[in-house]
Amino acid sequence: MEIKVKKLILIFALLANAILLYSQAKLTDSAISSQRGLLKDYALCKCVNYGFKEDNLLKKDFSATVLVEQLDYNPEVFVILDSLMKKFAYTIPISKYADEMGKRGVMINCINYYNSKEFDSLINGFDHYLQVEK
């Protein structure tokens, strides 16, 4: 009897895994690419916001909210990405050039990171958090 229960549990687990894999297969390459692009845009908004920590840009601009509404990632992605963008933005150095003394190149640093292969790899790593349906 115990062996039958174990076999039944194993069959159920395999079936559930197959259903999960099938549902993930419904996402087309185009849909995944689109989601990645939107997630990158969201991260850029967060980077700029954290870069100007004295001003809460997200209170003045609704772009991040619009992007979140279009994204199909599990909520933990936003927590992880927010934390990473905050850490990145806080490491942007203050200029040492005389004509720019005390200023930080927030926009250019965030844009350069946004366009980097490293950032693309990071964003691609979130694919397994994509939800098939909302």
Secondary structure, DSSP 8 states (H G I E B T S, - for coil): -HHHHHHHHHHHHHHHHHHHHHHHHTS-HHHHHHHHHHHHHHHHHHHHHHHTTTS-HHHH--HHHHHHHH--B-HHHHHHHHHHHHHHHHT--B--SGGGTT-B-HHHHHHHHHTSHHHHHHHHTTGGGB-S--
